[in-house]
Amino acid sequence: MRLVILGGGESGVGTAILGKKQGYDVFVSDFGIIKQNYKDVLNQYGIIWEEEKHTEEAILNADVVMKSPGIPEKAQIVKLLVAKIFQYYLKLNLLRLLQKPKRLELQVVMGKPQLQC
């Protein structure tokens, strides 16, 4: 499984090390400059990293993404990841609806319609 970490600071590097020890294929991406001591640690563990950019192709193919607290929700790469997750969610729900349910039921719960198969 591929673990992508956005942010190469203390929390990002710590997560990268844990992920590597758990057998993940780890990639760290930081839009800023990663401190030299963190680069050294990433290299010591054989973790691939990039700085001063977020390469979409290397990030959007992740199975798991961890975003460091310092990365704003409005960052372009975060928006792309949210859009990808939303598309995946829509596909799952569409597949669920296309299955031949034994019963299709529409309920209104707390004023909101809910479709149940």
C-alpha positions in Angstrom: 0.0 0.0 0.0 1.2 3.5 -0.8 1.3 6.1 1.9 1.7 9.7 0.9 2.5 12.3 3.5 1.9 16.0 2.8 4.4 17.9 4.9 8.1 17.2 5.7 8.2 18.6 9.2 8.4 16.7 12.5 4.9 15.1 12.3 5.3 14.2 8.6 8.7 12.6 9.0 7.6 10.7 12.2 4.6 9.4 10.3 6.8 8.4 7.3 9.1 6.4 9.6 6.1 4.6 11.2 4.6 3.9 7.8 7.9 2.5 6.5 8.2 0.3 9.5 4.7 -1.0 8.9 5.6 -1.9 5.3 4.1 1.0 3.4 5.5 2.4 0.2 6.1 5.9 1.6 6.4 9.2 -0.2 6.8 12.6 1.5 5.9 15.8 -0.3 6.4 19.3 1.0 5.6 22.5 -0.9 8.3 24.3 1.2 11.9 23.4 1.9 12.5 20.4 4.2 15.0 21.0 6.9 18.3 19.2 6.4 18.0 17.0 9.5 14.7 15.7 8.3 16.1 15.0 4.8 18.8 13.0 6.5 16.3 10.9 8.4 14.2 10.3 5.3 17.2 9.3 3.4 18.4 7.0 6.2 15.1 5.1 6.1 15.1 5.0 2.3 12.0 7.2 2.0 11.4 9.0 -1.2 10.7 12.8 -0.8 10.3 16.0 -2.7 10.3 19.6 -1.7 9.2 23.0 -3.1 6.4 21.2 -5.1 3.6 18.7 -4.9 3.7 16.3 -7.9 0.1 15.4 -8.5 0.9 12.1 -10.2 3.0 11.0 -7.2 0.3 12.0 -4.7 -3.0 11.2 -6.3 -2.1 7.5 -6.6 -1.9 7.0 -2.9 -3.9 4.4 -0.9 -3.6 6.5 2.2 -2.8 10.2 2.6 -1.7 12.0 5.8 -1.8 15.8 5.8 0.3 17.6 8.3 -1.5 20.2 10.5 0.4 23.1 8.9 -1.0 22.5 5.4 -4.1 24.6 4.8 -7.4 23.1 3.6 -7.4 25.6 0.8 -4.1 24.3 -0.7 -4.6 23.1 -4.3 -3.3 19.6 -3.6 -5.8 19.2 -0.7 -8.6 20.3 -3.0 -7.6 17.7 -5.6 -7.5 15.0 -3.0 -10.9 15.9 -1.7 -12.3 15.9 -5.2 -10.7 12.4 -5.8 -12.3 11.1 -2.6 -15.7 12.5 -3.5 -15.5 10.9 -7.0 -14.7 7.6 -5.4 -17.6 7.9 -2.9 -20.0 8.7 -5.8 -18.8 5.6 -7.7 -19.4 3.4 -4.7 -22.9 4.7 -4.2 -23.7 4.4 -7.9 -22.5 0.7 -7.8 -24.6 0.1 -4.8 -27.7 1.5 -6.5 -27.0 -0.4 -9.7 -27.0 -3.7 -7.8 -30.3 -5.5 -7.9 -31.7 -4.8 -4.4 -34.4 -7.0 -3.0 -36.1 -3.9 -1.7 -35.5 -0.2 -2.3 -36.8 2.0 0.4 -36.9 5.8 0.8 -37.1 7.1 4.3 -37.2 10.5 5.7 -35.0 10.8 8.8 -34.9 14.1 10.6 -36.2 15.9 7.6 -33.6 14.4 5.2 -34.5 11.8 2.5 -32.4 8.6 2.7 -32.3 5.8 0.1 -31.8 2.4 1.6 -31.2 -0.8 -0.3 
